[in-house]
Amino acid sequence: MCPVHPLLRRLALPAGLLALAWILPASGLLNPYVVQVLMYVGINMILTLSLNLVNGYMGEFSVGHAGFMAVGAYTASVLTVWVVPAFLAPWLFPAVLLVGGASAALSGLVVAFPSFRTRGDYLAIVTLAFNMIVKSALENLEVLGGPRGFLGMPRLTTLPWVVAVVLVTLVLCRHLVYSNFGRGVVAIREDEVAASLTSVDTRRVKLYAFLVSAFLAGVAGGLYAHVLQFINPRSFSILKSTDMLVMVYLGGVGSLMGSLLGATLFTVLLELLRPLGLWRWVVGPLLLVLLMIFRPQGLMGFRDPRWLKEEELPPRPA
C-alpha cells in the first residue's frame, strides 16, 4: 500500500470538515436552527481558545474578554454597514474580520501596558473595568445606536466561514503553545521570577500573548455580529465574560482540546435549557462555582491528545 504523506493526512480532516460545513446546510440535511447553533458553537470555540491563552497557559486572570469581543463586533459592523459597498462585502469579509480583530488587539494594548507593569490580580481588575467602560461607552454613543443597538449588517457569517476561522485559530494557538514562545508563556505561569532568570522576556511574552488573545476575541465578535445582524451593548456585558470563563474552566485550563470541549458542552447545554427562559442564565455562574469547588482544572485540565501536541515527523532517510 502506498504510504500517505503526513502533511496530506493532517490536511484531510480540516478539508473534510470544511466540505461537510458547506454540503450539509446546502443540501437541506441540517435545518436552519441546527446550523445556527453550530455557528454559535464555533464562535464560542474561538472565544474559549483565545481566553485560554491568557487564563490557562499564561496563568493570568482576565475577566473582561467580552469587551474585546464588543470592539471587534462594532468595528466589523461599522465597516460592512457604512464603509464597504454592499456588493463587495462578501468578498471583503475576511478583511473586515481582520480589521475587527486588529482594533480589539489595539484596545488590548491599552489594557496590557498598565496591567503588566504590576503583578498579582491586577489584570482581573483592569479587564473587568475595561469591559464595563466599553459597555457604558457603547450605551452612550448615539451614533452607534446607544442602548438600542446597531443593526443593518448583512448576514455574511456562514457555517463554512465559522469552521474555517475555528481551524485557523486552532492551528495558530497550537503553534503558539507548542513553540519556544509557548514554553515561555507556560514558564511564566509556573514561576514568573524563575522564568525571567532563565532569559524569558516576561513582559514582552505576556504582552504578545494578551494581544493575540484580544485579536481572536475581536474576530469572534465580527463573526457573531454578522450572524445575528444586530448587536447591542447588553450582548457584551460581564455575563458574556462569565460565560467565556465557564467554557474555559469546564473544558480545562491549559488545554486546546478542553477549549473545544468546553465551548461545545456549554453552548449545547444552554440550548437544551432554553425552555427555562431567563433562569437558564443562572446555569453559567452556578456551573462556575461548582467547577471551582469540585474540579478547578476542568475536564481536560493541562492535557491535550498526542496528535494535537506533537508533529508527526517524516522518517529519516537511511
N, C-alpha and C positions, 0 to 999 in steps of 0.2 A: 504494500500500500504506500502511495506517495505521501511523504510527511508534509504536514501543513506548516507553513512558516508561523512562528509565534506571533508576529505582527498581525497576520491575517486572522488568527484565532482571536486576538484581542479586539479586532475591529468587527468581528462577526456579531457579537452581542449588541453593541451600540447600533449597528446598521439594522439588525433585526428589530430592535425596539423602535427605531425611527420609522421603519416600514410599517410596523403594527400601528403606531400612533397616527399614521396617515391613512392606512387602509381601513381600520375598524370604524372610525367615525364616518368616513366617506361611503362605506358600504351599508351603513344603517344598522350594523350589528350592535352598536352601542347607542343607547338613547341619549339625548342631549344632557339630561341630568347627570348620568354617569360620567359623560365626558367633562362636564363642569367640575364634578368632584375630583376627577383625575387631575385636572388642571390645578385645583386648589392643593392637592397632594404635592404636585411638582413644585409649585411656588413655595410651599412650606418646607420642602426639602432644601431648596436654595437658602431660605432664611435660616434653617437649622444648621446647615453646613457652615454658613457664614458666622453665626453666633458661636458655634463650637470652636472655631479657630481661636476666639478670644477667651471664652469661659472654660472650654475643655482643655485645649492644648497649651494655652499660654498661662492659664491659672488666674487670670484677672476676672473681675465680675462686672459685666456690662448688663444693665437692666433697662436701657432705653433704646433698644435696637429699632423699635417702631418709628423713632424719629428719623433715622436714616432711610427707612423704607418710605416714609412720607416725602422726604426731599426728592428721592428718585421718582416716586409716583407723580408728584406735582410737576416736576421738571419735564418728564416724558409726556405728560398730558398737555402741558402748555405748548410743547413743540408740535405735537400732532394736531392740536386744535387751532393754534394761532400762527405757526411758522411754516410748517411743511405743507405744501399743496396736497389736497386730498388724493389726487391720482398718483402722487409719489410716495404717500405714506406707507403702503405695504412694502415697497422696495427699500425705504429708508428706515424701517422699523428696527433693524439691528443697530443702526447708528443712533437712533433715538434712545434705545435701551442703554447703550454705552454712555451717552451723554448724561442720562439719568443716574447711572452708576457713578460717573465721574463727579457729578455735583454732590452726591452723597459722600463720596470719598473726601471731597474738599471740605464738607462740613465736619467729617470725621477728623480732619487735620486740625480744625479749630478746637475740637474737644480733646484731641490726644495731647496737644502740646502742654496745656496746663496740667492734665491728669498724670502724665508720665514723668512729670518733674517731682512727683511725690510718690510715696509707697503706701500700701495698705488698701483700704476700701474706698479711696477717693474716686476711683473710676466709676464705681457704682453710683455715688452721689452725683458726680458730674453728668453721667449719661442719663440718670433719672431727671435731672434738671433740664438737660438738653431736650429730652422727649417732651417735657411739659412746656418748654419755651416754644418749640416748633408747633405744637398743637395750639397753643394760645395765639401765636403769630398768625397761623392759618385761619383761626376763627375771626381774627380782626382784619384780615386782608380782603376787603370787599371785592377787589379786582379779581380775586380767585374764588369768589362766591361766598366767602366768610363761612359762618357755621352751616349755611345751606349746602355747601359743597360745590364741586366743579364737575361739569358734565360736557358731553359733546364729543368725547373721544370715539374714534372708530373702533370696532371690535377686531383688533389686529392680533391679539393673542389666541393662538390655536394650540391644540394638543401637540402637534409636531414641534412647534416653537418651544413649548414648555419642556418637552422631552430633550430637545437639543440643548437648551440652556442648562438643564439639570446635568446632562452628561459632561458638558464643558466645565461646569462648576465642580463636579466630582473629580474630573481629571486635574483641574487646576489645584484643588485642595489636596489631592493625593500627592501631586508633585511637590507642593509646598511642604506638606507634613513629613514626607519621607525623603527629604533632602537635607543638606547641611543647614539650610535656613531653618527647616522644621526642627532639626535637632537643637538648634539654638533656642527656638521657641519653647520646646519641652524642657530644656535645661533651666530656662527662666522660671518655669512652673515649679520645678523641683527645688531650686535654690538660686535666687537671683544673684546673691553675693558670690556664690561659688561660680556661677556662670560668667560673671564679669571678670573673675580672676583667671578664667580659662580662655580669655581673649574674645568672649562673646560681647559684641557691642549691644548691650541690653536695651538701651533707649532706642536705637535705630531698629532693632529687630521687633520690639514691641510696637513701634510706630508703623512699620510696614505691615505687620500682621493686622493691626487695627484698621489701616486704610483698605486693605484687601477685603476685610470683613464688611466695612461700611459700603464699599463699592458693590459687593454682591447683594447686600440688602437693598441698595438703590435699584439694581437691575430687577430684583424680585418685585419691588414696588411698581416699576414700569409695567411689568407683565400683569400684575394684579389690577392696575388701573384700566388696562386695555382688555381685561376680561369683563369687568363689571360695567365699564363705560361710565362710571360715576364714582367719585371719591369725595369724602368729607373728613374734616379733622377728627371726628369721633372714631373713624376707622383705624386711626393710628395712636390711640390712647395707651395708657400704661397697661390696660387689659391685653392689648395686642402684644406688647413686650412680654407680659406674663405668659401668654400662650407659647411664645418662642422659647422661653426658659423651660416650660413644661416639656416641650418637644425635645429639647437638648437633654434634659435630665431623665426623661423617660427612656429615650433610646440609649443614652450612655455618653458620659463626658469623655472627650479624647478618643472618639471613635467615629470614623466616617460612616460605617455601616449602621452604627447606632443612630446617627443623624437621620439617615433614610428611614430606618425602622420607626423612630420616634415620631417623625412627621407623618408617616403613613397611619400609624395606630391612632394618633391623636385626632387627625383630620377625619378619619372614618368614624371614630367614636363620637365626635361632635355631630356628625351627620346622623348617626343612629339615634342620638339623644334629641334630635330636632323636635319630636313631639312634646318634649318637656317645656318648650318655649324659652323664656328668659332664664329659667332655672338651670338650663344646660351650661350657662356660663359660670355656674358655681363649680362645675366639674374641674375646670382647669386649675384654679387656685387650690382646691381641695386635693387634687391629684398631686400637686407640687408638694404640699405639706406631707402627704403620705409617703411620697418618694424620699423626701429628706429624712423621714423617720426610719423607714424600713429598708430602702435600697438607694442610698445617696449617689452611688456610682452609676445607676441606671441599668438597663437590661444588658448592654454590651460594654459596660464601663472599661475604658482603656484597651479594648480589644478590637481587632479587625480580622476578617478572614485572610488567610495566607495569600490568596490570589489578588487581594487588594493591596497587600503590603509590599510584595516582592516582585521585581521584574523577572520575567522568565527569559533568561539569557540563552542565546543560541549556543550549541555545543562548540567547543574549541576545535579547530582543525587539527588532525593528527600530525 
